[in-house]
Amino acid sequence: MSHTRREFLRVVGHGGVAMAIGSFLPSLFGRRLLAEEEAGRGPSGGAAGRALVVLQLTGGNDGLNTVIPFGADPYRRGRPTLAVPASSVLRLDDEFGLHPALAALKELYDDGLVAIVHGAGYPKPDRSHFRSMEIWHTARPEAGEGIERTGWLGRYLDGCEAARAGRLPAIAIGREVPHALASARVAVPAVDDPARFGYETAGEEGRLLKALLACTCEAHAAGGSCAPAAAAGAGAAADPLAAVREAARGALLTAEDMHRLGQGYEAAYAYPETALGAGFKRIAQMLADGKFGTRVFYLTMNGYDTHAGQDGPHRDLLQQLGAALRAFFKDLRGHELDEGVLVLAFSEFGRRVAENASAGTDHGAAGPVFLAGPGVRPGLHGAHPRFDALVDGDLAFTCDFRRLYATALEGWLGFDSTRVLGARFEPLPVLRP
């Protein structure tokens, strides 16, 4: 990547700041660029290829009250008030069932769209939210705290030319870009409100950048230049503004499309009126639009740190989770888009087996991970952690989380996982061939 392009991305894309280019370049010019691109777009547009949606359940989801070992005596003894009655559990088999608030997810499970992996975690677990999430985001538990700057999905974007070919290779739905998407080559934006999508800059640097972009884009479209002409025969490489023009053009087109996102779109199924429901709906709209070429979407759902009074809040979270996932896949199915989408839902750790004195649960270790979509082998996978082999009161992991990442990278995205994970981790047999 040229120095000019790196500087452009540093100014307008560092940390996934949302991009406001449409707010300072004339809308008429933006529409002209958009019309030019539409005229040259092939029939498949940017919709070709599979998409991975990563859903982060922030705070440490209580896996034992999500995928419930309803027949296990240690579960009931350790949770005199929080254990879900066996009669209320939505049974998956003779040992495990879902929390009754997950009726919508159970519907997807019965339709063959959900795989559940028991006991995901990593060696020497850390109960710190920050450190454990850093480990999941970087997939480098061996690296010291704050050492690894790129995320596992960011390294995928860095290494996969096909993913970078899309106008918006990855996106975080929300206000912040997670560490998992930190990349050396791709500026990943966070989008909370598509109508306000754009690179926003302030101060003198921002003013100069805006003037530069406006000048270079307009001059390039008119066949002119705002900089001294390159030497004859030097080619585009000699033009120091070529990379800026290229990036600005793509950014402007993306902003124009994002501002129009959802126009004329009719959901095939009603989404719940929750933040998570709205996030999934935006992803469905982007997939249906077909212009962005996005391979990776990232969603975050907060609230899972249930130290006190867990029962009601956890029930509400699970109900929202199931309802949003059901709406998403039913909507995708209605638009014939579901076959190309896989959702991976994880939390940074589970909770302790025993409830605490505040009718809640404290930070634990291993917990279940969900994969959803028509491409999964439905059912329960792997070994559930043993209650007679607890480590400091926590469930010990039975599945290294990097095997899940290897599964998504190799089995779904078709990318060599060793280039991301730095070592070989055997993919799990949870996806259809």
N, C-alpha and C positions, 0 to 999 in steps of 0.2 A: 504494500500500500504506500502511495506517495506521501511525502511529508505534508503537502497541501491538503490531501484528503484526511490524513490523520488529524491535522489541526482543525479542519472543519468539523469532524466528528467530536473532537474534544470539546469544542465550543458549544455545539448544538445537541450533542447526543450523550455526553458523559453522564453516567448515573441514570440513564433512561429518562431524562427530562422530557416532558411532553413537547411536541414540536409545533410552533405557531406560525409556520411559514405563510399559511393562507391569510394571516392577519396583517401581513405587511407587504405582500405582493398582490397586485391588482387581481381581483376575482376574474375579470374578463380574460386576462392573460392565462390564469389557471385553467379556465374553461377551454381556452384554445389548445393548451398543451394536452388536456384530457381528451379532446376531440381527436388530436393527432394520434395519441396512443390507441384510442378505440379503433381508429381506422386500420391500424397495423396489427391489432390483436388477433391471434389465432383462435380457433374455435374452442380450445380448452382453457384459454386464459391462464390465470394463476391458480386454478382449482385443482390441477393435477397433483397426484401424490397424496400420501397419508398425512394426517394431522395427529399430534399428541397433545392432549390436554392434561396438564398436571394441576391437581387440586391439593393445596396445602391446608390441613386442618390444624391451625396454629394454637398452641397451648398445651398439647399433650392429650390427645383423645383417650378416654378410658376404654381401651379395647375390650376389657372383660365385660363391660356393660353395653358393648356394641355387638360383638360376636360372642354370645354368652354360652359358657360351658354349664348349661343349666342342671346337669346331673352330677356335677362335681361337688363333693362335700366341702373341700377347702374353700371353694368360692362362696358357699353359703355361710360357712362358719366365719370367714373373714369379713363378711358384709351383712351384719345382722339387720341393718336398715336399708342398705342400698341394693342388695341382691334382688334381681327381678324374679318374681314368682315363675316357676316352671310352667304354670298354666297360662301365663301371659306371653311367653316367648313365642316368636314366629319361627317354628322349627325348620331347620335345614336338614338335619338327620337325627339320629338317636342321641347325639351328644351335644350338638351345638344349634343355636338359633339366634335370630336377630332380635334386637330390642323392639318392643311393640310399636315404637314411634317410627320404625323403619318400614312400615307397610308398603310405601311406594317403592323402596329399594327391593323389597321382597318380590314385588310384582315384576321388576326387571330381572331378578334372579330366576324366578319361575319361567320367564321368557327366554332364558339362556343367555342373558347379557351381562352377567356378573360373575367374576372369579374373585375369591377371597384367599389371600395368602396369610397363613398363620405365622406369628412369631418373628416379624421383621425387626431387625436391629443391627447392631454392630459390636465388635469386641470392645471391652472396657467401656461400657456405656457411661455417658456423662449426663447428670440430671439437670444441668444448666440449660435453660431454654436457648440462650444465645449460642453456646458451644455445640449443643446437640443439633440445632438447626444448621449451624455452619457445617457440621460434618455431613448431614444429609444433602446440603446444597452443593458442597464441593466434591463429595464422594472421595474425600481424601482424609480418612480418620487419622492416618499416620502423620499428617502435617500438623505442625504446631498451630495454636490459636492465632488467627490473623495472618498466617503465612500464605495460604493458597488464595490467589486473587481471582482466579477464574472459577466459574461454576461448571457443573457437569453438562448442563444444556448449552452453556456458552462455548465449551470446548467442542461439543457436537457442531454448533454453528460455525466455529472457526475451521473445522476440518471438512465439512460437507459443502462442496461447491454447489450441488443441486439445491440444498436448502437456502443458500445465500442468493440463488438466482431469483427468488421471489422478491417483490417490492418491499414486503415487510416480513422477513423470515421468522420473526418471533415477536410476541407481544405479551406484556403483563396487563391483565385487566384489573385496574385499581389505581392507586396513587403512587405506588412504589414498585421499583424493579427488584426482584429478589436476587440474592447472590447467585442462585442457581443459573441465572441468565447472564451473568457477568462474562463478557467476551472480549477477546483481544482484537477482533476484526469487525464486529457487528454492534452498532448502537441500537440497543433494544429499548423501545419506548414503553412507558406506562400510560395507559389510557383509562381514565375514569369516565369522562364525558366525551363521546366522539365528536359532538358539535364544537368542542373547544380544542380539538386535537391540533397541535402545532408546536414548533420549536419556539420556546419563549426565552428571550435573552434580555438582559438589563444593562444599564450603564453605557459607558462609551464603547466598550467592546461590542455590546449588542447593537448599538446604533451603526457602527461601522460594518458589522456583519450584514445587517439588513440592507444597507446601501450597496454593499458588494454583491449580494445575491440578486437584488433587483437589477442592478446594472449588468451583471454577467448573463443572467437568464434572458433579459430583454435583448441585449446585444447579440447573443448567440442566435436567438430566434430570428433576428433581423439580418443575420449574416455578418455582423460587425464584431467589434471587440472593445472592451473597456481598458485593455492592456496593450502594450506595444506588440505589434504583430510578430509571430514566431518567424524565425529564419526560414527562407524558402527550403522546402524539402525536409524540414526538421520533423514534421509530423506532429500528431497530437501530444506526444510525450513531451515536446518542448514547450507546450502551453501550460504554464503553472496554474491556470484557472480551469483547466479541462475537468479535473476531478471535482472541483467545487461545483461547476455547472452540472455535471452528471448527478452529484448528490442532491443538489438543489432541485433539479428537475424531478427526480424520483420522490423527493420529500414533498414537493408541491402537489404532484399527482396523488400521492397517498393522502395528503391533507384534504384535497378536494373530494376524494372518494369517501374518506372517513366522515366528512361533514354531511354527506348524503346518505350515510349508512342507515339502512332500515326503511328508506323511502320506497313505498310500494311492496314492502315485505309483509307477508301475512303468516304468522306462526301457525303451524299445523296443530298445536296443542297449547293450552293456556299455561303460561309460566306463573309460578307463585310470585306474589309481590314482595319479594325479599331482595336483599343485595346480591345474594348468590344466584337467585333466579334471573335477575337483571344481567349479571355477568355471563351466565350461560347463554342467555338470549343474544347478547352482543356477539358471542363467538359464533352462534348459529347464523346470525346475519352476515358476518364476515365470510363464513364458508359458503353461504348461498350467493353472496355477491360475486365471488370468484376472481376478484381483481388483485387481491393482496398476496397470494402465494404463500400464506403463513403455514409453517410446519409445526410450530410450537406455540401453544397458548398456556398462560399461567394464571391461575386463580387462587385467591387466598380467602379462607373463611376463619374468622377469629372467634375466640370465646371458650376454647376447650380447656382452659386452666381451672379446673373445678375443685378447688381446695375446700370449699364450704358450700353447704346446701346444694349439693350436686344434682339431685334427682330432677327437679323441674327444669333448670337451665339446660342440662344435658339432653333431656327429652326434647326440648324445643329445638336444639341444634340438630339433633338427629332427624327430626321431622322435616326441618328445612332442607337438610342434605338430601334426603330421599326424594322429596317433592321436586327439587331442582333438577336432580339427575333424571328422574322420570320424564319431566317436561322436555328436557334437552334431547333425550334420545327419541322420544315420540315426535318431537318437532323435526329432528333430523330425518327420521324415517319418512315423514310426510313430504319432505323435499328430496328424498332419495339420496341423502348424504351420509347416512349413518355408517355405511360399510367402510368408510375411510377415516373413522374417528375412534381413537382409544383414549379413555380417561384413566389416569393413575392417581389415586387418592391416598395420601400418607399423612402421618403426624410425626413430630420429632421424637416422641417417645410415648409409651403407654403410661398407665398409673399403677401404683402399688396394689398388691392383692388385698390387703386389709384396708378398710375404710378408717378415716381418722375421727377424732373426737368432735369434729365440726360437721359431721354428716357429709364429708367430701372424701376425695382421694388425693394423695400426694404423688409427686413425680416418680415414675417408674422407669421401665426399660422397654422390653419388646412389646409389640402390638400388631394388630392386623393391618394389611394394606389391601385396598380394593382396586381391581381393574375392571373396567366396564366398556362394553361395545360388542358388536356382532362378531368381532375377531377373537374373542376370548373362548377358552374352554371353560364353561361354567362349572361352578362348584367350589368346594373347599380344597385347598392345596397345601401340602406340607404338613409338618408335625406341630401340633399345639405345644407350647412350652409346658413342661411338667411341673405340677404343684409340689412334688417332693424333691425338686431340684432348684429351689429358689436361690437367688444370689442376693444377699442383703435384703431379703424380703421382696425382691422383684422377679418377674418372669424372665428367664434367660432366653436370649434370641436363639431361634432355630433356623432362621434364614437370613443370611447377610443381605442387607438392603441393596448392595451393589449387584446382586443377581437379578433383582427387579429392574434395575437400570439397564443391565446387559440385555434383559428380555425386551425392554422397550426399544433400545437402540438397534439391536440386531434383528429381533423378530418382527418389529413393527416399522422402524425407520430404515432398516437395511443398511446399517452403518457399523463398522468394526468397533465394538465396544472397548477393545483394549486401547484404542487411541484416546478415549475419554477417561477410562478408569485406570490406565497405567498398568494393568495386569489382567489376567484371564479370570473372569467370573462366569461360571456356567449359567446360561439362560435357563429360566424355569419353563417347564412344559405347560404353560398356561395360555398360550395363543394357538389358534388354529394354523395349520400349514398354509 
